[in-house]
Amino acid sequence: MSLITRRFEIDYGHRLLAHESKCYHAHGHRGVIDVTLFAKALDAVGRVMDFGAIKALLGAWLDEHWDHAFLFEQGDPIGEFLAAHQMRSYPLAFSPTAENLSRYFFYRCQELLQGSTATVAKVVFYETPNCSAEYAA
């Protein structure tokens, strides 16, 4: 099986309301997201999928929703503040940990890639250069 990986980089903010230490406070990260895809057969050009098409589908979603946005758990009062000040934000039904974000984006990628021959194998979400979470089927 052939596998390919496309890397995306975003800047985002978040906070973890149940965290016992520093991450309770609002802070930002330079997130790096590696999306690995596979296909049962290569296309006529010999690819799993064109890297430009991956960027157009998945990168565009990240740019629109997560890049330079504050990712927060629904019910967090910071959401009201962000909305009142017309700041970019993205509410989630869960705490915005690297583990949860990798899983969420895995399934978002599956939806975005419907109709293509590529399938998501895994998503690795780097919250920092030294810390990542991975979600795989």
Backbone hydrogen bonds, N-H to C=O, Kabsch-Sander energy under -0.5 kcal/mol:
donor,donor_aa,acceptor,acceptor_aa,energy
2,S,39,A,-0.6
4,I,37,L,-2.3
6,R,35,V,-2.4
8,F,33,I,-2.5
10,I,31,G,-2.7
12,Y,29,H,-2.1
13,G,69,A,-2.3
14,H,27,H,-2.5
15,R,71,L,-0.5
16,L,23,C,-2.9
17,L,15,R,-0.7
19,H,16,L,-2.0
24,Y,21,S,-1.8
25,H,22,K,-2.0
27,H,14,H,-2.1
29,H,12,Y,-2.8
31,G,10,I,-1.9
31,G,29,H,-0.8
32,V,126,Y,-1.9
33,I,8,F,-3.0
34,D,124,V,-2.7
35,V,6,R,-2.6
35,V,33,I,-0.6
36,T,34,D,-0.6
36,T,122,K,-2.7
37,L,4,I,-2.7
38,F,119,T,-2.4
39,A,2,S,-0.8
43,D,47,R,-2.9
46,G,43,D,-1.4
54,I,50,D,-1.9
55,K,51,F,-2.3
56,A,52,G,-2.3
57,L,53,A,-2.1
58,L,54,I,-2.6
59,G,54,I,-1.0
60,A,55,K,-1.1
61,W,57,L,-1.2
62,L,58,L,-2.2
63,D,59,G,-2.8
64,E,60,A,-2.2
65,H,61,W,-2.4
66,W,62,L,-1.9
67,D,62,L,-2.7
68,H,11,D,-4.2
69,A,11,D,-0.6
69,A,66,W,-1.6
70,F,88,R,-1.6
71,L,13,G,-3.1
71,L,69,A,-0.6
72,F,70,F,-0.6
72,F,90,Y,-1.7
74,Q,92,L,-3.5
76,D,73,E,-2.3
79,G,76,D,-2.1
80,E,77,P,-0.7
81,F,77,P,-1.3
82,L,78,I,-2.6
83,A,79,G,-2.3
84,A,80,E,-2.5
85,H,81,F,-1.6
86,Q,83,A,-1.5
87,M,82,L,-2.9
90,Y,70,F,-2.4
92,L,72,F,-2.6
97,T,95,S,-2.3
101,L,97,T,-2.7
102,S,98,A,-2.4
103,R,99,E,-1.8
104,Y,100,N,-2.7
105,F,101,L,-2.6
106,F,102,S,-1.9
107,Y,103,R,-1.9
108,R,104,Y,-2.1
109,C,105,F,-2.8
110,Q,106,F,-1.9
111,E,107,Y,-1.9
112,L,108,R,-2.6
113,L,109,C,-2.2
114,Q,111,E,-1.1
116,S,113,L,-2.4
119,T,38,F,-2.9
121,A,36,T,-3.3
122,K,36,T,-1.4
123,V,135,Y,-2.5
124,V,34,D,-2.7
125,F,123,V,-0.5
125,F,133,A,-3.3
126,Y,32,V,-3.7
126,Y,124,V,-0.6
127,E,125,F,-0.7
127,E,131,C,-1.8
128,T,131,C,-1.6
131,C,128,T,-0.8
133,A,125,F,-2.0
135,Y,123,V,-2.6
137,A,121,A,-1.3
